[in-house]
Amino acid sequence: MGDMLKDKVTIVTGSGRGIGRGIAILMASEGASVVVNDLGGAVDGTGAASSPADEVVSEIKAAGGNAVANYESVATMEGGEAIVKSAIDNFGKLDIVVTPAGILRDRMIFNMTEEEWDAVIAVHLKGTFSVSKYASILFRQQRSGCIITFSSTSGLYGNSGQANYGAAKDGIAGFTRGVARDLGRYGVRVNSISPGASSRMTATVPASAQQVRAASGIQASGPARPTLELNREPEDVAPFVTWLASDAAKDVNGYVFHVTGGQISLMNNPEISRSMQVAGNWTVDEIAVMFPGTLGMDLVNPAPRQAPRE
């Protein structure tokens, strides 16, 4: 047992499996008391079961740690409030919130249903808000606290078939930057993780979809791969999240980090890469002349038009 998070109380959403599970177990091993939140649903968010959260709690306790299970859905405000209340009721306080809970409903935009859109946005984006909102009330009062959200390269760069997931994940990156400015003055830190790890969610992506994404250039334009990436286990994300939640990272606020295998990367905030400017206003004709050699220079279409099939 370590002591990096000694006497801290943390909530980890979606921690019955995958990345969340690894974070909950490592944080507990570093001295934190953990609310293991998991609805226990399938990858698409349907169904519910108490066993995933219960099993992680049992594992933490068997190793000498302290944890309680919580089965609320993050997709409702009532659920978010109840998750935060669970920390207060069981441990008397709250110091850290980590929000990796998520589902997948992959579909090309022209086939995506309203329900598939709403379900993914609700769990990822609203689910991040629902827990963070109620935690932030406490954090503002006590003038301390840490929130760690979960974005994704699907949002930061884009993935075919994931308009709903990507919108939610890029929204979480924007949420993180905004809330870091809301709460930083009160001594509260808010950062985000873009994880690269194999999990039951990534295992559901068909090989055909993986090929489309690879062909789109996402692998080339995304974060550089580590020289020696031996694995992408979900537990590999936990060490950096645990450090980021500790007092050792007290001055880190408002950033997105990509974590995969043996590599940790600081992602840049959106910034201007090139501009074109005239005195006054542009005309359409002037833009037509100037764009190709300025802003349009070297632009790559991530999904070039395909020839129609015979």
C-alpha positions as CSV (number, residue, x, y, z in Angstrom):
1,M,0.0,0.0,0.0
2,G,1.3,3.5,-0.9
3,D,0.3,6.8,0.6
4,M,0.1,9.2,-2.4
5,L,-3.6,9.6,-1.8
6,K,-3.7,9.0,1.9
7,D,-6.8,10.3,3.6
8,K,-8.3,11.3,0.2
9,V,-11.9,10.3,-0.8
10,T,-12.4,9.7,-4.5
11,I,-15.3,8.8,-6.8
12,V,-14.5,6.8,-10.0
13,T,-17.5,6.5,-12.4
14,G,-17.7,3.4,-14.6
15,S,-15.2,1.7,-12.4
16,G,-16.6,-1.8,-12.4
17,R,-14.6,-2.7,-15.5
18,G,-11.8,-1.5,-17.8
19,I,-10.0,1.8,-17.3
20,G,-12.2,2.9,-14.4
21,R,-11.5,-0.4,-12.6
22,G,-7.8,0.0,-12.9
23,I,-8.0,3.6,-11.6
24,A,-10.2,2.7,-8.6
25,I,-7.9,-0.2,-7.6
26,L,-4.7,1.8,-7.9
27,M,-6.1,4.8,-6.1
28,A,-7.2,2.6,-3.2
29,S,-3.7,1.1,-3.1
30,E,-2.4,4.6,-2.6
31,G,-4.6,5.2,0.4
32,A,-7.8,6.7,-1.1
33,S,-11.2,5.7,0.1
34,V,-13.1,5.0,-3.2
35,V,-16.7,5.1,-4.3
36,V,-16.8,2.5,-7.0
37,N,-19.6,3.7,-9.3
38,D,-20.9,1.4,-12.0
39,L,-24.4,0.9,-13.4
40,G,-23.3,-2.5,-14.6
41,G,-24.8,-2.2,-18.1
42,A,-23.7,-3.6,-21.4
43,V,-21.3,-1.7,-23.7
44,D,-24.2,0.0,-25.3
45,G,-25.6,1.2,-22.0
46,T,-28.5,-1.3,-21.8
47,G,-29.2,-3.4,-18.7
48,A,-27.9,-3.1,-15.2
49,A,-26.1,-5.3,-12.6
50,S,-24.5,-4.7,-9.2
51,S,-21.8,-7.4,-9.7
52,P,-19.2,-5.3,-11.5
53,A,-19.0,-2.6,-8.8
54,D,-19.3,-5.2,-6.0
55,E,-16.4,-7.3,-7.4
56,V,-14.1,-4.3,-7.5
57,V,-15.0,-3.3,-4.0
58,S,-14.3,-6.8,-2.8
59,E,-10.9,-6.8,-4.6
60,I,-10.0,-3.5,-3.0
61,K,-11.0,-4.6,0.5
62,A,-9.2,-7.9,0.1
63,A,-6.0,-5.9,-0.6
64,G,-6.5,-3.9,2.6
65,G,-8.2,-0.9,1.0
66,N,-11.4,1.0,1.6
67,A,-14.3,1.2,-0.9
68,V,-18.0,1.2,-1.3
69,A,-20.2,0.3,-4.3
70,N,-22.6,2.7,-6.0
71,Y,-24.9,1.7,-8.9
72,E,-26.4,5.0,-9.9
73,S,-26.5,6.2,-13.6
74,V,-24.4,9.2,-14.3
75,A,-26.8,10.1,-17.2
76,T,-29.3,11.8,-14.8
77,M,-28.8,14.7,-12.5
78,E,-30.4,12.7,-9.7
79,G,-27.8,10.0,-10.3
80,G,-24.9,12.5,-10.3
81,E,-26.1,13.9,-7.0
82,A,-26.6,10.5,-5.4
83,I,-23.1,9.5,-6.4
84,V,-21.6,12.5,-4.7
85,K,-23.9,11.9,-1.7
86,S,-22.6,8.4,-1.4
87,A,-19.0,9.7,-0.8
88,I,-20.3,12.1,1.9
89,D,-22.5,9.5,3.6
90,N,-19.8,6.8,3.6
91,F,-16.6,8.7,4.1
92,G,-17.6,12.2,5.3
93,K,-16.0,14.2,2.5
94,L,-14.9,14.2,-1.1
95,D,-11.6,15.2,-2.6
96,I,-11.4,13.7,-6.1
97,V,-13.8,12.9,-9.0
98,V,-12.7,10.8,-12.0
99,T,-15.3,10.3,-14.8
100,P,-14.4,7.5,-17.3
101,A,-17.9,6.1,-17.4
102,G,-19.0,5.6,-21.0
103,I,-20.9,3.6,-23.6
104,L,-20.7,3.1,-27.4
105,R,-23.4,3.3,-30.0
106,D,-21.3,3.5,-33.2
107,R,-23.1,4.2,-36.4
108,M,-22.5,6.2,-39.6
109,I,-24.3,9.6,-39.3
110,F,-26.8,8.8,-42.1
111,N,-27.9,5.7,-40.1
112,M,-27.7,7.0,-36.6
113,T,-30.9,7.3,-34.7
114,E,-31.9,10.0,-32.3
115,E,-31.8,7.5,-29.4
116,E,-28.3,6.4,-30.3
117,W,-27.2,10.1,-30.3
118,D,-29.0,11.0,-27.1
119,A,-27.8,7.9,-25.2
120,V,-24.1,8.5,-25.9
121,I,-24.3,12.2,-25.2
122,A,-26.2,11.5,-21.9
123,V,-23.6,9.1,-20.5
124,H,-20.4,10.8,-21.6
125,L,-21.1,14.5,-21.7
126,K,-24.1,14.9,-19.3
127,G,-22.6,12.2,-17.1
128,T,-19.4,14.2,-16.7
129,F,-21.5,17.3,-15.9
130,S,-23.9,15.6,-13.5
131,V,-21.2,14.3,-11.1
132,S,-18.9,17.3,-11.6
133,K,-21.6,19.8,-10.9
134,Y,-22.5,18.4,-7.5
135,A,-18.9,17.8,-6.6
136,S,-18.0,21.4,-7.5
137,I,-20.5,22.7,-4.9
138,L,-18.5,21.0,-2.2
139,F,-15.1,21.8,-3.8
140,R,-15.9,25.5,-4.0
141,Q,-17.0,25.5,-0.3
142,Q,-13.9,23.7,0.9
143,R,-11.6,25.5,-1.6
144,S,-9.9,22.3,-2.7
145,G,-10.7,19.4,-5.0
146,C,-9.7,17.7,-8.2
147,I,-11.8,16.6,-11.2
148,I,-10.4,14.4,-13.9
149,T,-12.6,14.0,-17.0
150,F,-12.2,11.6,-20.0
151,S,-11.9,12.8,-23.6
152,S,-10.7,10.8,-26.6
153,T,-8.8,11.0,-29.8
154,S,-12.2,10.3,-31.4
155,G,-13.3,13.7,-30.3
156,L,-9.9,15.5,-30.6
157,Y,-9.2,14.2,-34.1
158,G,-12.3,12.4,-35.3
159,N,-13.3,8.8,-36.1
160,S,-15.6,7.4,-38.8
161,G,-18.8,6.1,-37.3
162,Q,-18.5,7.9,-34.1
163,A,-20.2,11.3,-34.6
164,N,-22.1,10.9,-31.3
165,Y,-19.1,9.7,-29.3
166,G,-16.7,12.2,-30.8
167,A,-19.1,15.1,-30.2
168,A,-19.3,14.1,-26.5
169,K,-15.6,13.6,-26.1
170,D,-14.6,16.9,-27.8
171,G,-17.4,18.5,-25.7
172,I,-15.7,17.1,-22.6
173,A,-12.4,18.6,-23.6
174,G,-14.1,22.0,-23.9
175,F,-16.0,21.4,-20.6
176,T,-12.6,20.7,-18.9
177,R,-11.0,23.9,-20.1
178,G,-14.0,26.0,-19.1
179,V,-14.6,24.4,-15.7
180,A,-10.9,24.7,-14.9
181,R,-11.3,28.5,-15.2
182,D,-14.5,28.4,-13.2
183,L,-13.0,26.6,-10.3
184,G,-9.3,27.3,-10.4
185,R,-9.8,30.5,-8.3
186,Y,-11.2,28.2,-5.5
187,G,-8.2,25.9,-5.5
188,V,-9.9,23.2,-7.6
189,R,-8.1,21.6,-10.5
190,V,-9.8,20.1,-13.6
191,N,-7.9,18.1,-16.2
192,S,-8.8,15.6,-18.8
193,I,-7.4,12.2,-20.0
194,S,-7.5,11.0,-23.6
195,P,-6.8,7.3,-23.1
196,G,-5.4,4.8,-25.5
197,A,-6.2,1.3,-24.2
198,S,-7.8,-1.9,-25.1
199,S,-11.1,-2.5,-23.4
200,R,-14.5,-4.2,-23.8
201,M,-15.6,-1.0,-25.6
202,T,-12.8,-1.0,-28.2
203,A,-13.3,-4.8,-28.6
204,T,-16.7,-4.1,-30.1
205,V,-15.4,-2.0,-33.0
206,P,-15.7,-4.2,-36.1
207,A,-12.5,-4.8,-38.2
208,S,-14.2,-3.1,-41.1
209,A,-14.6,0.1,-39.1
210,Q,-11.0,-0.1,-37.9
211,Q,-9.9,-0.3,-41.5
212,V,-12.0,2.8,-42.5
213,R,-10.5,4.7,-39.6
214,A,-6.9,3.7,-40.4
215,A,-7.5,4.7,-44.1
216,S,-8.8,8.1,-43.0
217,G,-5.4,9.1,-41.7
218,I,-6.3,9.3,-38.0
219,Q,-3.4,7.1,-37.1
220,A,-1.0,9.5,-38.9
221,S,-2.5,12.7,-37.6
222,G,-3.1,11.5,-34.0
223,P,-0.6,11.5,-31.1
224,A,2.7,10.0,-32.0
225,R,3.0,6.4,-31.0
226,P,5.6,5.4,-28.4
227,T,8.8,3.9,-29.7
228,L,8.2,0.8,-27.5
229,E,4.5,0.3,-27.1
230,L,4.4,-3.2,-25.6
231,N,0.7,-3.2,-24.7
232,R,-2.4,-1.0,-24.2
233,E,-3.9,-2.4,-21.1
234,P,-6.6,-0.4,-19.4
235,E,-4.6,-0.5,-16.1
236,D,-1.8,1.5,-17.9
237,V,-3.9,4.7,-17.7
238,A,-4.2,4.5,-13.9
239,P,-0.7,5.6,-12.7
240,F,-0.9,9.0,-14.4
241,V,-4.5,9.6,-13.3
242,T,-3.5,8.7,-9.7
243,W,-0.5,11.1,-9.8
244,L,-2.6,13.8,-11.4
245,A,-5.1,13.5,-8.6
246,S,-2.5,13.8,-5.9
247,D,-1.1,17.0,-4.3
248,A,2.1,16.5,-6.3
249,A,0.1,17.9,-9.3
250,K,-1.3,20.8,-7.4
251,D,-0.4,23.4,-10.1
252,V,-1.7,21.4,-13.1
253,N,-5.0,22.8,-14.2
254,G,-7.0,22.9,-17.5
255,Y,-5.0,20.5,-19.6
256,V,-5.7,17.4,-21.7
257,F,-3.2,14.5,-21.6
258,H,-3.1,11.5,-23.9
259,V,-2.1,8.3,-22.0
260,T,-1.4,5.0,-23.8
261,G,1.0,2.2,-23.0
262,G,4.3,3.6,-21.9
263,Q,3.6,7.1,-23.3
264,I,2.1,10.2,-21.7
265,S,1.6,13.2,-23.9
266,L,0.5,16.8,-23.2
267,M,-2.0,17.8,-25.9
268,N,-2.0,21.3,-27.2
269,N,-5.0,23.5,-26.8
270,P,-6.6,24.6,-30.2
271,E,-4.5,27.3,-31.7
272,I,-4.3,29.3,-35.0
273,S,-2.0,27.5,-37.4
274,R,-2.2,30.1,-40.3
275,S,-4.2,33.1,-41.2
276,M,-5.0,35.4,-44.2
277,Q,-5.9,39.0,-43.7
278,V,-6.9,42.1,-45.7
279,A,-7.7,45.6,-44.7
280,G,-11.5,45.8,-44.5
281,N,-13.6,42.8,-45.4
282,W,-13.0,39.8,-47.8
283,T,-15.0,39.4,-51.0
284,V,-15.9,35.9,-52.2
285,D,-13.7,36.4,-55.3
286,E,-10.7,37.4,-53.2
287,I,-11.1,34.3,-51.0
288,A,-11.3,32.1,-54.1
289,V,-8.0,33.5,-55.3
290,M,-6.1,33.6,-52.0
291,F,-7.3,30.5,-50.1
292,P,-5.6,27.7,-52.1
293,G,-2.1,29.2,-51.6
294,T,-2.6,30.2,-47.9
295,L,-5.1,28.5,-45.6
296,G,-5.7,25.7,-48.1
297,M,-2.1,24.9,-48.7
298,D,-1.3,21.3,-47.9
299,L,-4.7,20.6,-46.4
300,V,-5.5,16.8,-46.5
301,N,-9.0,15.5,-46.9
302,P,-9.4,12.8,-44.2
303,A,-12.1,11.0,-46.3
304,P,-11.5,11.6,-50.0
305,R,-14.4,10.9,-52.4
306,Q,-14.5,7.4,-53.7
307,A,-15.4,6.4,-57.2
308,P,-18.9,5.0,-57.5
309,R,-19.0,1.2,-57.7
310,E,-19.7,-0.4,-61.0
